[in-house]
Amino acid sequence: MSDSIKIPVWKRYFWRNTVSNYVRTVTRLLLGLVLFRLLFSGLSETQFGFWSLLWSLFGYGVLLDFGFGFTAQKSVAEKTVTGEWDELSRLLSTLVWTFIGLAMILGLFFFLIRGLFIGAIDIPAEDPTNYSLVYMIFFAGLALTFPLGLFPEVLRGLQRIDLANWLNTASVVLNFVGILVALQVGASFAAIVAVSVITTLLPNIGALLVVRKKLPKISLSPRHFRWDAAKSQMGFSIAAYLITFSNLLMAKSDQM
């Protein structure tokens, strides 16, 4: 047996996970500071306020995860070692299709309250149709985040935190470049928001493709949907959810 096989998986990926995490954090920090300044000077006061409000709401979207992202991460780490592929297929399929259903409900809800939301903001002397389009683009992207956001957690369960980090870093860079170009060419507010939403979704799409390649034995077909598979993990999910909820209140309650 070779030495590389004897080394635990987490040790083999420790340094690449650590380095990629630092690169991701520093990139987000530096480009985020510059991007904030660009948006503050490139958007009108109303547009910047609307942008800030939408993205603060996006942060609260993690609450609709109900802790199942951590459940997926934990289950993938355990069941890929034991080779319980059928059980893992049932769990991931249940989570994916539950999130797809949730995304549809969420999209419908925000579509129905669009007029109320736009009216409550009281946009002064500006075209409400433009802001309505921005609203629809943003919340369509938010709805897609739920099912796709599961796959970076699966990568973490596979001990490939580095891949999740690199995908996220690439997304941050693309987001910065895309918005910078959009501001330089005088693109509409809706186009700027569309660039931001699309680049936010890209790492989740990339994670989906990587997961499908690394876990060929896993099926996400709806026929594998078994609520009992997720129910057995509810204890862990609830504990993780409560921790996330409390952290979110402390970190983001001031933004609203």
N, C-alpha and C positions, 0 to 999 in steps of 0.2 A: 504494500500500500504506500503510495507516495506521500510526502510530507504535506503537500497542499491539501490532500483529502483529510489529513488528521487535524488540520487547523480548523477550529470552529468558524462558521460562516461570518459571525459578527466580527471576529478578529481580522479576517481577510478584508472586510469592507470598512474597518474602523477609520482608517486614515482618509480614505477617499470620501467617506460620509462626513467626517469632521471638516475637511478642507472645503468640500462643496457647500457645506452649511455656512461657513464663514464667508465664502465668496458670494453666496446668495444674499446674506444679511448685509454685507458691505455694499453690494451693488444696489439693493433696494434702498438703502439709506442715502447713498450719494445721488443716484438718479432721481429718487423721490424728492429730495430737497431742490434739485434743479428744476424738476418738472412742476413742482408747486409754484415756483417763481414764474415759470413760463405761462402756466395757466392763469395765475393771478394777474399777470400783465396782459395776456392775450385774449382773455374772455371779458365780457362786460360784468358789471357787478352782479346783475341778476343771474347771468349764466354761471358764474363762479359759485354763487350761493346754491343754485339748483344742482350743480355738479357735486358740491360738498354734501348736500342733503341726500342725494341718491346713493353716493358711496358710503355714507354713514349707515344708511339702511341696509346696504349690501353686507356690512359687517355683522348685522344681526341675523342674517340668513343662516349663519352657522347653527343657530338654535334649532332650526328645522331638521338638522341632521339627527337629533335625538340620541347622539352617542353611538350611532351605528357605524360611523367611520372608524372609530377606535375598535369596535367589535370586528369589523372586517380585517383590520390590521392584525389584531390578536389571533383571529381564527386562521388567517393565511399563514402566519408564522408557525402555528401549531400543526395544522393539518397538512402542510406541504412536507413536513418532516415525517409524519406518520403515514403519508400517502392516502389519506381519506379523501380522494378526489370527488366521489359522489356526494359526500356530505358537504364538502366545500362548494360544489356546484349548486347544491340546493340552497345553501346560505347566501352565496353571492347573487344568485338569480333572484332570490326573495328580496334582498336589499335593493338590487338594481331596479326591479319592476315596482317595488314599493315607492322608490324615489321618482320613477317615471310618472306614476300615478299622482304623487305629490306635486311634481312639476306641472302637470296638467291642471290640477286644482289651483295651484298658485298662480299660473298664467291667467286662468279664467277670472280669478278673484281680482287681480290687479287690472285686468282689462275692464271689468265691470265698475271699478271705483275710479277709473281714469279721470272722468269729469270732476268728480268730487275732490280728488287729490289736486288736480291742476287749479281748480277754483279756490281751494283752501290756501294755496300759496300766495294768491293775490299778486300775480305778475303785473307790474305797472307798465302801461303803454307799450307792450310788446306783443307779438303775434302768439296767441296761445296754441295755435296749430303746430308751430315749430316745437314748442315745449311738449306738446302731446306726442309728437313723433319721437322725440328724445326719450320720453317716458316709456313708450312701447318698446323701443330698441333696448333700453336698459333692463326692463323687467323680463323681456324675452330671454336675454342673456342670463339673468338671475335664475329663471326657471330651468334653463339647460344646465346650470351649474350643479344642481342636485344629483342627477344620475351620473354625470361625468366626474363629479368631485370624489366619487368613491374610489376611483382607480389610482390616484396618487397614494391613498391609504394602503391599497393592495401592494404597491411597490415598496412601501415602508415595511409591510409585513414580510416581504421577500428579502428584507435586509438590503434593499437597493435604495436607501434614502438618497444616495448620491445622484441617481437618475432623476428622482423627483426634484431634487435641488437644482440640477442643471436645467431641467425643463422649465422650472420656475424662473431661474435666472435669465434664460433665453427669452421668456415671456416678458420680463421686466424691461430688457433691452429693446425688444421689438415694440413694446408699448411706448417707451420713451422716444424711439426713432419715429414711429408712426405719428404720434401726437406732435412732435417737433415739425415734421414735414407738413402735417395738416395745418398747423398754425402758420407756417411760412407761406404756404400757398393760399391762405385765406379761406380754408374749407369751412363749411357750415358747422354750427354747433352740433347738429345731429351726426355729421360725419365724424367729428372728433370723438363723440361718445361711442359711435359704432366701432372705431378703431380700438378704443380702450376696452370695450366689451369683448371683441373678437380676440384680442391678444390675451385677455384674462382667461378665455376658454381654451386657448391653444395648449397649455401644459396638461390640462385634463384630457384632451383628445390624444396628445402624445403619450400620456400614461396608459390610456386605453389600448393603443396599438402595441406598446411594449408588453403590457400584461398579457394580451392575446398571444404574443410570441413566446413569452416565458412560461405560460401556463396553458399549453395546447390541450391538456386533458380536461380543462374546465369548460363547461357549457353554461351559457347565460340564457338559454332558451326559457321562455315563460312556462314551459311544461315542467320545469324543475321547481317552480314556485311552491314552497312549503312554509307556511307561517310558523310551524312548530320549530323549524330549523333556526329561525331568528329568535323565537320566544325563549329558547333554551339559553340564549346569550343576554337576555334582558337585564339580569342582575348587574353584569359588567357594564352594559350600555347606560343604565340609569346612573350608576356611580360616575362614569366618565362625563355624562351629560350635565350632572350637577356641578362638577368641577368647571366645565366649560362655561356654564351659565354664570357662575359666580365671577369667573375671570373676566367675562365679557362685560358684566355690570361695572366692574371696577375700571376697566380699560376704556370703555366706549360710551358710558352713560353721559359724559359731558358733551359729546359731539352733537347730540340731538338738540 
